[in-house]
Amino acid sequence: MQRTYETVPVQALVRKVRAFVAPEQLLLGAVLVLGWAALIAWTGNGAVGWQARLCAGADASVAACRVVAPAADRKVS
């Protein structure tokens, strides 16, 4: 059987996909996602998160605490 021009890129793509979904890669990805979720759960998010606690007394003087207005106003408060 002769290899045609189209089969070489397809085979290379299949090898890359197989390497990407290898158990080691999936395990690493799962650990990273679970670690990120644990960090968010531990530090809090939303109104009880660390940034909300930090900005509670900052009076919007810190750049991270400013509220961005809708795009129509083009203002930052």
N, C-alpha and C positions, 0 to 999 in steps of 0.2 A: 504494500500500500504506500503510495507516495504522499508526502506531506504537501499540502497546498499552502498558499500564502495566508489564507484565512485561519487555518487551524493553529498556527504558531501563536498569534496574540491571544486566541481563546484559551489555549492551554496555559499560557503565562498568567492570564487572568484567573483561571481556575486554581492554579498553584498559589497565587496571592490570597485568594478568598479562603482557601483551605488553611493557609498559615494564619490568617486573621482570626478565624473561628476555631483555632486549636484550643484544647482545654486549658492550656497554660494562659493563653491570652484572655479567655473568657473568665478564668478565675481571677486574674489580675484586675480586669474591668469590674467584676463583681465586688472585689475588696475595695476598690476605689470608690465605687458608688455607695456602698454601705458605710464606708468611712465618712464620706461627704454628708450623707444623711444623718449619721450619728453626730457629726459636728454641728449641723444645723439644729438638730433636736436639742443638743446640749446647750448651745449658746442662745437658743431662742430665736424666733422670727416674728415679724409683725410688730404689734404694739408692745410686746414684752421682750423684744429682742435687744441685743447689746447696743445696736445703733439707736434705737428709740430711747434707751436709758441714757446713753451718752448725750443725745441731742435734747433731752428733756429740759436742761437748764442752759443750753447754749444760745438761745435767742437767735437762731439761724445765722450766727456769725461764722460757723464752721461750714465749709463748702459742702460737705457730705450731708449737712442738716437742712440745706435749702430745699424748698419745694419748687419743683419746676412747673410753671404755668402751662396751660394748653398752648399748642403751637400757634393758634390764631392770635394770641396776645403778644407772643414773642418777648415775654418778660420773665424774669426770674425773681421770685420774692424771697 
